[in-house]
Amino acid sequence: MELLNTEFLGRPLRLEASMAGWQVLYWDGQPVAGKNADGIADGDFSLEFSLTDQNSGRVIQCRLEFSLKWQPFHFDWRLSLDEEAVADGERNVQDIERQVPEVKPVVKKDTSVLGLLSLGFKLFKSAKIIKVVLAGASLAAYSWLFSLPFALSLLACLVVHEYGHVRAMKYFGMKTKGIYLIPFMGGLALSDSKINTRWQDVVISLMGPFFGLGMSILALTAYWITGEIFFAGIAAFNSLLNLFNLLPVLPLDGGHVLKSISFSMNSITGLILCGLGVGLGVLISYNFGLALLGFLLLIGSVEIFFEWKQRHHSHLLPLDRYGQIFSAAWYLITVAGLVAIIMYLAGTGDAILGLPLKILNS
């Protein structure tokens, strides 16, 4: 992860580091100092290098001293030139979230058919007309499977879900390409920017289902007021759609959330507690007869456990303890809200409204 990018002696100075203890200091794009991954990532550090004045031939001693703490993140730094401080500062999580890391462009000439197809797809995807084409194709596909009113309602549910992702991206200052509706596959919110922290990953992932939960609550309220079963159907199937996205399996939203939480835990104790929480969710799912939900929770927890060992090599800033607890609570409340709506509507005795619960019971 890029921790510092500033100007020093008329050239860019950049520090990159990881939670494994790895550090590299670049000056004018060239590595000048560093530290191997030794497991020591927190504490006070000093990286030194020397430069030669081209005019006088004098050797200039340069030093970057910094104090680094990953959880909660804080970074203090000071630059010295021949033992005299010339610049200093500090950075926090908000600074990391807003930064645009330096990425060297990779120029690769690919004249193969696969390369041409990939280029064509990128050009095709960037055109605004593709959004209209995909939306029309989705409407036609769902109308053919169900009915026009249901297809329009389903597209509305997908748009609200993806709009939640887009709003979160814009909150973090990320450039977005908008929402794409893909027939039989749902929707997709695209961004030109990359995330820098696990908190960004959690918020962007959860805002989609959270907006979906809000839409289900509004539809359920409309059902209570009007007694029109159409609104109840929207609430039930929209809840199922968003609940599916919260399953802890990548690349679904729930997989991103639980991966961010587990990857932010430095100790095996934290991982065990996370596993116990998932196990409790599996037990509750089976007690309520939600066999499919419990099975996929189990699959997701195993997947996250095996990937946890690679957490220190991630470029994303981890969640602090408060962020882990808040993210887990937000995730569980959203899941509980969606499940409650599904079970409530299934209890009305209507066969169609009971279909989402039957799917979870399968």
N, C-alpha and C positions, 0 to 999 in steps of 0.2 A: 504494500500500500504506500502511496505517496504521502509523506508526512510534511514535507517542506518543499517549496518551490519559490525561490527568491533570486534577486540579482546580487552578484558578488564580483567585484572588480570588473564590472562591465559585461559579465557573462552569467548565464543562468546556473544557479546552484540548486540541486535537487537531492532530497534524501528519501529513499525508499526502505521499508522495513516490513517484517512480518512478526506474528506472535511466536514463531519458532525461534526468534532471536537473531534472524538474518537481517543485516543492514548493509546498504550500499549508498555511498555518497558520490554524486555525479557533478562535475564542473565542466561546463561547456559541452555537455553530452557525453563526456568520457568519465569512467569510474576512476576515482582518485583515492578512495579509502573505503573501508568496510569491515564487517564482522561476520563470521560464519554462524550458521544456525546452531547455537549451543544450548538452547532451551532457556536462556536468560533474556527475557524480553522487557521486563520492567526494571526501572532504576535510573541511575545517572550514567551517562556515556559521554565519550569524547572521541571524535574522529579527526585525525590530523593529516595534512598533506602539505607539500611545499611547491612553490612556483618560482620560476626564474625570470627576473625582469629582463626583457629582451634588449633594453637600452644600456643598462648599467651592469647587467650580469649578476646582480644581487639576488640571493636566494630569499624568498619571502615565505615565512612560516604561517600557515593558515590552520585554524582550528574551529570545529563546530562542537560546542558543548550543549548537551540537551538532557532534560529529565523527561522520561516517558512512562506513562501508566496507561495500560490498555483498557482496564475495566474498573471504574468508569474512566473513559479516555481523557487524558490531559497531556499536553506537550508544551514544554518550555524550552526555548533555545537561545543561544548566544553565539555570535560569530566574532572571532578574534583575528587580528592581523598583527603579527609580531608581538603577541601577548597584550595587545591593546584592543579592547572591545569596540567593534564598529557597528554592530546591529544586534537586536534581540527582539523577542516576541513570544507569543504563546498561541496555541490553537486548541479548539475544543471540538465536540462532535458536530456542531452546526457548521464549522469551517470545513470539516471533512465532507459533510453531506453536499455542500455547495460547490466543491472544487471540481474542476475538469482535469483529470490526470493527463499527463503528457503521454501520447501514444505515437510511436514511430510508425509512419505509413509503410505498409509492405507492398512493394510493387511487384506484381507477378503477372507475367504474360501467359495467358491460357487461351489457346486457340482451339482447344478440344470442343467437341459437341457439348459435353457437360458444362464447360465453362461458358459457352455461348448461351446455353439454356439458362444457366444461373444468372447471367447478366440480363437476359430477357425478362426473367422473372422479377428481378429487382426493379427494372424500368417499369414493368407492368404494375408492380405493387405500389410504386411511387405515384402513379397517376391517380387523380381524384376520382376519375370515372369508375375505377375498379370498385370503390365503395358502393356506388349505386348498383353496379352489375351484380356484386355479391349479395347485396340486400335483396335485389329482385329475385335472384336465384334461390335464396333462402326462403323468401315468401312463397315462391312457386312450389318449392319442395315440400314445405310444411303444409301448404294448402292441399296438395295432392294427398299427403298422408292423413291429414285430419280435416280441417275446414278453414275457410278464410278467416273468420273471427278468431279461432283458436291460434292460427298461424300469426296473425297480427299481435295477439296477446303474448305469444311466445317470443316474437322478435322484440317486443317492448321489454320483456323480462331480461333478455340478453343485453339490450342496449343499456338498461339501468345498471346491470351488473358491471358491464365494461366501463360505464361512465364513472363508477366508483373508483376503478383503477386509474382512469385518466385524471380525475380530480386529485388523487393522491400524488400522481406523478407531477402535476402542475404545482402542487403544494411545495414539493421539493425543488422546484425550479427546473424540472426536466422538460425537454422539448418532446412533444408528442406528435404522432402521425395520425391519430384519430382511432376510430373503431371500425373493425372489419368483421362482417357477419359471414361466416363460412357455413354453407349448407351441410346439415347433418353432423356438424362438429361444434356448433356454438358460435362464440365470438372471440375476438382477439383485440386487445389494446396495445398498440405499438408505440415505442419511444426510440428516439435517436440517441438518448443519453444512457449512460451506465450508472448503476447504483454503486455507492461506496460503503454503505453500512448495512448491517443486518436489520436495523430499525427501519430503514427505507424498504427493505424487502418485506418485512412484516406488515407495515402500514399499507403498502401498495397491494399486497396479496389479500389482506383482510377487508379492505374498503369495498371490493367488489361484492363479496357475500354480505357484508354489512349493509350496503345499499340495497341488496336483494332482500334482506330481512325487512328493511324499512318498507319496501314495496309490498311484501306479503302482509305486513301489518295493516297497511293502507287498504289493500284489497279485502282483508278480513273485516276491517271496519265498515267498508262499503257493503259487504255481505250482511253484517248485523243491521245496518240501517235500512237497506232496501229489501233484504230477503232474497235477492237475485243470486241463484246458484252459480251463475257465470263468474261472479267475483270470487266465490269460494273456490272454484276450480283454478283460477289464477293464483290464489294464495297457496293452494296445496301443491300444484306442480311447480310454481316458482320456488317454493321452499325446498322441494326435492332437487331441483336444478342447482340451487346454491349449496345445499348440503353435500351434493356430490362433489362440488368444487372444493369443499373443505376436508375431503378425505386426505389423510396424511401420506399421500403417494405422489411423488414428483412425476410430471411437472404441474400437478394441480395446486391450487392456492394453499390448501392445507399442508401439502408437502413442503412448500416454501416456509410456512410459518413454523412448523415443528422442527425443520432442519435448522432454521435460524436460532431457535431456542436451544436445541441440543448442541449446536456448534459453538454457542457462546458460553457453554459450561466448561470450565477448566478442569474440574475435578471429576473423578469417577463417581463420587457421591452425588453430584448434580445429575449425572447421566442416569444413575440408578433411580433417583427421585422422578426424573422425567419418564423413565420406563414404568415406574409404579403408577404414575398418573395415567399413562396410556393403558396399563393393565386394568386400572379401575374403570376406565372408559369402556374397555372390552367387556368387563363383567356386567356393567350397567346395561350395555347394549343387549347382551344375551338375556338378562333378566326381563327386559322389556320386549324380548322377541325380535330384536333388530339384528338378525343373524348376519346379513350382508355388511352392515356398518361395523359390527364387531370384528368380522373377519378381515376387512380392509384396514381397520385400525391396527390389528396384529401384524399384518404384512408391512404396513408403513413403519411401525416401530422397529422391526427387524432391519429394514432398509436403512433407517437413520442410524442405528447402532453401528452398522458396519462402515458407514461413511464418516462417523464421528472422529475416527482416528486421523482423518486428513484435515481437521479443523484449523490447525496452526498454519497450514499452507494456503489458506483462503486469503484473498485480497480484501475481504469485507471486514469492516470494523465490527467487533462483536457487541452484543447487547450487554449492558451492565445488569446487576442483580434486579434492580427495579424494572428494567425493561423486560427481563425474562418473565417476571411474575405478572406484569401488566399484559404482556403479549399472550401468555397462557390463559389468563382470566378472560381477555377479550375473545380469544378463540373459543373457549368453552361456553361463554354466554351466547355467542352467535350460534354455535351448534345447538345448544339447548333451546334457543328460541325457535329455530327452524324445525327441530324435532317436535316441539310442543304444538306448533301450528299443524303439522302433518297428523299427529295423533288426535288432536282436537277435532279436526275435520273428518277424520276417519270414523270418529265416534258418532257422527250424525246419521250413520246407517246408509248413506248414499254410496252405491257401488263405485261410481267414478271417483268420488272424493276419497274413497278408501284405497284406490289403486297405488298411490305413493307409499302407503304403509305396507301394502302387500309386497311391493318391490323390496323394501327394507327387510321384510320378514323372510325373503327368499333365501 
